[in-house]
């Protein structure tokens, strides 16, 4: 038995289909908004298990993850989506981009003070 098969059996047994459907809808509508990439990734991963049938491939998972990112980060990720970059690497790249942008904002704030 594969992990995916086990997960589906477990979900079928312990989580009612109506609740799984509600969680799937939350996943489909998930966006980063004002939260950090780390928090977005955690919520994405939490809800992803209810959407395995919607996004069966890593490429589709990456596409959906990027689609929910803040637009300023999302625009920087177009190449990774097209190149078929691995999900874990996409997450790491988005964290770096967020860090660069945060440091840039802090530098602007510091420059304004001086």
HELIX and SHEET records of a PDB file:
HELIX    1   1 UNK A    3  UNK A   14  1                                  12    
HELIX    2   2 UNK A   17  UNK A   29  1                                  13    
HELIX    3   3 UNK A   37  UNK A   48  1                                  12    
HELIX    4   4 UNK A   58  UNK A   67  1                                  10    
HELIX    5   5 UNK A   71  UNK A   74  1                                   4    
HELIX    6   6 UNK A   75  UNK A   77  5                                   3    
HELIX    7   7 UNK A   78  UNK A   83  1                                   6    
HELIX    8   8 UNK A   87  UNK A  113  1                                  27    
END                                                                             
